[in-house]
Amino acid sequence: MPKFLVTGGCGYIGSHTIVDLLDNNFEVISVDSHIRSGAEMLAGVFSVTGKKVINYQIDLCDPAATANFFAQHTDIVAVIHFAALKSVPESVQKPLLYYQNNLNSLSNVLENMQHAGINNLIFSSSCSVYGNTQELPVREDTPLQKAESPYARSKQMCEQMITDCCAVNPNLNAILLRYFNPAGAHPSAKMGEIPRANSYNMVPIMTEIAAGLRDKFTVLGDDYPTRDGSCVRDYIYIMDLADAHTRCLKFLLEKRQTQNLEVFNVGIGQGVTVLEAIKAFETVIKKPFPYQMGARRAGDIAAIYANYDKAARLLGWQPRYGISTIMETAWQWQQKLTSNK
């Protein structure tokens, strides 16, 4: 059977996407260096699906190792590329690390796809490419503004790299999937997000605080031009996001695209402030959540949320769940993690 490669398949989004792909009867293999992930995520995939996925522990920034992998796997027909570093504050402190890792890994994947004649690519992009836009909700044709962090700029540059490749190779069919703030866990509570060093993902940090594993939560900024002064984000449930990747893959394989480069926003289309997210979490845990107000974080934008009409029209994709489901599943996952310690 043809295989579908998921790079970064042991990460949070990659592993949940693999579950959705397996549920849709796709045969999947993974490449993940484990720089920011672990084998336990694929163990979670097996516990949910009953299917084992092989991971090849390869650094895609290594040209020789990447070329050797593709030479050994000639039955790959599509690539979903997640593998990247993604911490905004770390990227501010270590910009070269982010440019070297995120750009070089994509460059090596694109080069080997070309050599192997693999013509289907879904790229894990980000709403951060829009920058501090004044147009809300953002559409796929909303002009990109100055990136607010090296992480965001690396995503802009990766998008441009893919755009240029599509311009000279009409056989390459690519989708830039710009998603917003993934959060939550699989409804089985067998998989979820595990915070790693140098990461700042709000929901798992909140659940660890509620579980007594961290101190008080700090809301980073109370003076943004928003309804309560905290940042506005578009929080998308992880399994809704996984479903979007599967629909993109089907879209490419069924040759429904009218051009060889498509861009899709994937979000719930609503902005939620950090303080509103805290209120939603308090409803789930049924007690006050400890937090304090702090200064803004370098690299953050004030507000961003999606217009997903294009994904609804062309992919048939709709978000099914909102912030309540995100908080409920994340808390169930955290309780399981805590009980296993």
Secondary structure as UniProt FT lines:
FT   STRAND          3..7
FT   TURN            8..10
FT   HELIX           12..23
FT   TURN            24..25
FT   STRAND          28..31
FT   HELIX           40..49
FT   STRAND          55..56
FT   TURN            60..61
FT   HELIX           63..72
FT   TURN            74..75
FT   STRAND          76..81
FT   HELIX           88..93
FT   HELIX           95..116
FT   STRAND          120..126
FT   HELIX           127..130
FT   TURN            140..141
FT   HELIX           150..168
FT   TURN            170..171
FT   STRAND          173..179
FT   STRAND          181..183
FT   TURN            187..188
FT   TURN            197..198
FT   HELIX           202..210
FT   TURN            211..212
FT   STRAND          217..220
FT   STRAND          232..233
FT   STRAND          235..237
FT   HELIX           238..253
FT   TURN            254..255
FT   STRAND          261..266
FT   STRAND          272..273
FT   HELIX           274..285
FT   STRAND          291..294
FT   TURN            298..299
FT   HELIX           309..315
FT   HELIX           323..339
//
